[in-house]
Amino acid sequence: MEAKHFLTVEWCSNGERGIFCDTEGAAYSQEEPHTSEQEWEILDVFALILHPESKLLTEEEVSQYTYWRPLAEFSRQYGIALKEKPK
């Protein structure tokens, strides 16, 4: 099963790390881990509150992220795909 590195974020260290993606589910993935510079290019100043981390995930693991939470910081055009709806 093929795996890629996905840009994951955790809003204000709330314990809910998910995949950063747009409203259509398009995520930032690549073969190599994202560098700090790439994370900053994508998230800009919001990297400070989103605590980015490049994680290696398989297609099967990515398919578990089924709940999407929009981020007001990105005009609700981008958000976080989570494994389950937050409580």
Steps between C-alpha positions, in 0.01 A plus 500: 500500500646834393565760769563875477584775743197717581502839665312449826399767749371522855312822577634658822633162622144379565590132458320461166765468229363477148592549137507858372288517182259714299121473474533233230734286712815585303790469743866594493679170445837408357756221493743666742418653841398866487771737610440782748529742210231317301270491803547875546434561126170313523378616842677836533468653847228247590773237534543644850153389611463195275817317609572335162656156468574299188370145553547193285155352433374218280188529283316284752599730788397811305158346429431502878495883503131549422397809698596846368521805725541835319748753634379859531865606473490388136154646417358148530670409169740272688454286804599188686390148404459303824445131571174569682280792597646681802304467822 
